[in-house]
């Protein structure tokens, strides 16, 4: 059984590294990533080198 993880602030240095590390972990599935400034864009649009790692869209972590 995989652990589902969500990453808030995935466009920052630490968040992007966390995405990179967790995509290779056999027991983790990234289910959501968030960024206020890149909401609605794919991770690979912001970090082209992550094209093969993750195809999630950024959402906003702000409460509506």
Residue pairs with C-beta under 8 A, 6 or more apart in sequence:
2 27
2 28
2 29
3 27
3 28
3 29
4 28
4 29
4 30
4 31
5 22
5 28
5 29
5 30
5 31
6 30
6 31
6 32
6 33
6 34
7 15
7 18
7 19
7 22
7 30
7 32
7 33
7 34
8 15
8 34
8 61
9 15
9 34
9 35
9 61
10 16
10 18
10 19
10 33
10 34
10 35
10 43
10 58
11 35
11 37
11 38
11 46
11 58
15 33
15 35
16 47
16 50
19 30
19 33
19 43
19 50
19 53
19 54
20 50
20 53
22 28
22 30
23 30
23 53
23 54
30 54
30 56
32 56
32 59
33 43
33 54
33 56
33 57
33 58
33 59
34 58
34 59
34 60
34 61
35 41
35 46
35 58
35 60
36 60
36 61
36 62
38 45
38 46
38 58
39 58
39 59
39 60
40 57
40 58
41 57
41 58
42 55
42 56
42 57
42 58
43 50
43 53
43 54
43 55
43 56
43 57
43 58
44 50
44 51
44 54
44 55
46 58
